[in-house]
């Protein structure tokens, strides 16, 4: 099921590209990058407090004008933490086990981005996005695993700087930070909110 949702997100990207005519494609950019995200909130941090260094992000961006752009963003983060052996009460009775918690989030959001300057060597921007989040939850208590894959809403706030490296070719560097609002109410977890930083490159699709 989780693979279905990921393929659905990729299919949405392909549909958007196909719907743009040849003139619009000249205004189409692709951003790809690496991200590091940290859990926020006591329930999430009690389940996994470790920062995720296993993240990636991508975004198709269509420029409406010099300052306003629309985008479709897809990102991925893998949160994981392993705890020492402990005594745990389960439906099978009390067991001694090593506990491993794992959550993967894959938000797919439609975005609106606004650049605060026109041109320039550094172009600060801010963006807002809304969409859905594919969540893969796993907890391993010794030999007793528990898994859940579900689809939930997602909201994203993003801010950063675009740094053109070659203005003629439209290639540049992107650095930014983001906050992800991710509802998820399951077992002891109430939300999967997190914040992070990301860096990558952008280039035109023509």
N, C-alpha and C positions, 0 to 999 in steps of 0.2 A: 504493500500500500504506500509506503513512504517513497518508493521509486516512482510510483504513479504521480504523486504530487510534484516531485521534482521535474519529471518529464512535462507535466502540465505547465510549470513555470517557464521552462525552456521553449515550449510550444508557443506560449504567449509572446515571447520575444520574437520568434520567427514570424508570427502573424503580423506584428507591428511593422517589422522590416518590410514584409511583402506588401503591406498596405500603402507604403510610401512610394510616390512616383520618382522618376529619375532626378527631377529638380529638387525634391525634398531630400534625397539621399545626400546631396552636397552639403546639407546642414546637419547631417547625422554623425555623431561621434560615439565611440566606444571607450568606456573607462574600465580598466581592470586593475585590481590591486590586492594587497595583503592587509589583513586586519587583526588587531588584538583587542579582545573584549573582556570586561570584568563584570561579574554578577552584581546586582543591586537589590537591596531588600533582604530582611532577615530570613525569610523562608527559603529563598533561593540560596543565599549564602550558607545557611545551615545544611543544605543538601550538597552544594558544591561551592566552596569558597575560592577555589583556584581560578586564576586568570586563564582564559583560553588563548593560546598562541597558535591555534589551528583554525585560522579563519581566512576567508577570501571574499571579495566582492566584485561585482561587475554592474555596469549601468549603460543602457542605451540612452543617449541624450539627443533630443531634437531641438535646435535653436529656433525659437520664435522670432527673436530679434537679438540685438547686441547684449541685452541684459537678462532676458527671460528665456527659460528653456523648460521643456517637459522631458521626463525620463521614465524608464522602467528599470528598476533596480532589483538585483538578486544577490543575496549574501548568504554566507554559511559560517557557522561557528560550532565548534565541538568542545563542550565543557565536560571535564572528567576529573574525578577525585577518588582515590583509594584510601580506605581507613584501616587502621590496625585491627587485628582479630579482637572480637568482643562477644559478649553474651547477648543474644537477641531473642525476644519473644516472637514467635511466628504461629501460624495456624497449625503447624506440625509440632509445636512445643518449643521449649527453649533450646537454642542451638548455639554453638561456638563457631563463628564464621568471620572471614574477612569480607568487608562490605565495599563494593565498588559502585559508584554512582556515575551515570553518563547521560548527558542530554545534548542532542544536536538540534539546532534551530536553523531553518532556511526561510527567511522572510522574502516575499516577492511583493514589491510595493510600486505603485504609480507615484511619481514625484513631480513637484514643481520647484525649480531652482531659480534663484535671483542673484545676479552678479552686481556688486555694489559699484563697480567702475566699468567703463567701456575701454577695452584694450588695456595697455599697460603691461609692464613686466611682471606684476603680481596682481592677481584678480581675486579678491576675497568674495565669497559667496555664502548663501544660506539656502537650505532646502527643507521641504516638508514632504513626507510620503505616507501613504496609507495602502493597505492591502491585506494579504493573508500570510500566515506563518505555518510552515510544516514542522511539527515537533516530533522528535523521536526520543522517548523516555526509556531508560533502562536502569534497573537496579539489580545487582547480583549479591545475594546473601549466601555465600558459599555456593552450594549446588542448587539454590532456589532462586531462579531469575524471575523478574517481573518486567514486562515491556508494555509500552503503549505508544501508538502512533496516531496523531490527531492533527486537525486543521483548526487554527484559531486566528483571530484578527491580529493585525500588527500596525503600529504607528511608528514613524521614524522622524527624528529631527537631525539635520546634518549641517555642518558648517566647516569651511575650510578655505584653501587657497589653490587656485589653478595658476601654474607657472609655465607659460609658453616657452618651449625650448627651440622651436622652429616655427615661426609664425606663418611662413609661406606654406609649409606642409601641414600646419595645424596640429603638431605634435607637442605634448607638454607633460609636466609632472603635476600630480594632484596629491595634496596632503590635507587631512581633515580629521574631525572628530564627530561622533554620532551618539545619539541616545535612542534606545529601542524600547518601546512600550509593548510588552507581550503578555497578555492575559493567559493564565494557565492555572486551573484549580484542580489539583490531583494529589491525593495523599497529603503530605505535609507542605507541599509547595502551593503558594498562592499566585505568584507571578514569575515570569522569567525575564523581568526587566534587566537591561544591561547597558553599559556605555563602553565606548572603545575609540581607538584611533586607527587610522588607515592611511596607506600611502600606495601610490601606483602611477600609472601612465594613462593618458588619453590620446587618441588619434582618430582621424576622420575615416568614415566608411563611404567609399565612392564607387 
